[in-house]
């Protein structure tokens, strides 16, 4: 059969000029996507910034002015620099219940300094109200905040946060958006006088609940305690995660000096809000310092020193790692150990000591701690005020300090830092122990493991009289890490099994891939990485195995022969179904492990 002739080649398409047209139109740059304003003139400010892209910028700005005027603004005030106020007041956030008043004080400061304050909402998350846990939504709040800071015409931003995950989410957002920002802390709650002692959330919550479980406190008394644990606005009143993150925000230089510890209901808190508003106008006009100029590698190291010296929350390590990760700064757990070995614990607050945050504030606050740590800090770090840390500390020389709560470096509570990271066959990429809140008698231990395969398994068996558990065992909880199905909850504070609690046992070594509330205490090894749900060695532990903990050697090992581990590894199946849609799918695909801050890979700089 004769071959059919080849069809003639299509001539190349020609443009109107007669030259061949490019094969494809150039791709639209990401920042010119709908809603962005690529045509904005350099240095556009205030409401002239970031107009919606209809292809006619003047029309977009005209529309914007028309709509904002519906809120009663004059043309004169609309010419002012705009300070956005991230307002995280929410009916589901008791820690932020004073935020409406706080936002008014920020606005007062902005107006007095010549700016236009505009508050806007973002996601707000509060520990007891969010399921499966607030950690699961920290990245969503960070993403929401970052995008709104960038999408709306803010020349600078005041970020109002207090409850555990809100301040880290906002600092992550500031790092990624790089919009000039001030972190305004909401402040801790006050302690309550109750039947001859002081109570505050949430170390006392746990203390009383443990006594209730042990049968030492009646049902009638625990109900009265319940009504007296959290009686004012503000975040938990001890050195838990919220207070630790407040101190870290100030140590990083993102919050005004002296503001981390001011109680939520103190008049100074409103003055701090007013001053933050005024400072934001400076950032919007004369001194546009960006978060990336403040949160540098030396500043992150300063924050780690502070975390160690205040006996701060283990959660803060995850958050600080995530914040630093947004700026491409790694936080190395081995470096943490080096810092921990040379940083004394100076602050005597619950959960590791006796005082409450109001005592810390009255004792001199974070400034007093920073002055004690001065020889260990990078003093040339820039802060949001334009001062360096060194200039700030020089200015504060001679301020009052109550040594009952803030010790001098020469007479510390502990000569070494509050946290230590452990490595070994059970945690190849690390695990964390808050040694300042743990029992040193348990630091060197080899014992039998009692393993719970999930939170549900633990809930079902922990109080069973049939549970085979002895006071010298090590409790292990699997599948409570980032991908374990619950978003890495604060479940690492594994309860003392009912029968041991009733027998007077107060502490056991407990190991998991979960987190722990910053208000909790005990010999608790957390953040085991890689986690069980992705097949980390923790998944291979079985009841009856031997585990060895050595804080001295920084080791955590599963003492099982390699051949047996290989057999168990081969039988491993991921315990959680792959989600099909929505945020669950986003989390599952993109969440990183604890040593990377449990952030999303797509939100780190290399992910963009
Ligand atoms: Fe908000 Fe504790 S519940 S800080």
Boltz pocket constraint, residues with backbone or C-beta under 6 A from the ligand:
constraints:
  - pocket:
      binder: B
      contacts: [[A, 95], [A, 126], [A, 127], [A, 128], [A, 162], [A, 163], [A, 164], [A, 201], [A, 202], [A, 234], [A, 235], [A, 236], [A, 240], [A, 242]]
      max_distance: 6.0
